[in-house]
Amino acid sequence: MVRYCDDLRDGNAVEPQNYWVNTSSNDIVRKFIEKADAAAKDEIERLVSGGSIKKKIKQELTCRDLDSQIDNLWSILFTTGYLMQRGA
């Protein structure tokens, strides 16, 4: 927002630009999917198809532990906004 305002003030921009494009990546998600077993891949496919799965979310994960086991995938997807909680 600040950069856009600066551009407007300087007369350099007419429309807002996508300043945040390519500022993050999905590398860790890609790594998890590559090393996922058949059961995890089936669950991913179920989610992509609009279905749901039930998983325990680990909120205490540290950077060191992120890719230590495939079950951490669900916690990462949840905390980064790819998944949402349904029901209680």
C-alpha positions, 0 to 999 in steps of 0.5 A: 500500500505504501509503495503504491501511494509513493508511486501515485505521488511520483506519477509513476502508477495509474492502477494498483500493482501486485507488489507481493507476487512471488514473495512466498513459495509452497516448497514445504507443501510440495516436499510433503506431497512428494514424500506422502504415502498412498493414504496421505495422497488419498486424503489430499485428493479427497480434500481437493475434490471438496471432501473433508478429513479429520486430523489432529492439529499440532500447534506446537510445531517448531521449524526443526520439526516441520518435516519430521513426519508426514502427519505434520502436513495437516498442521502446516496446511491448517496454520497457513490457511490452506485448510479450515476447521469444520465443526467442533 
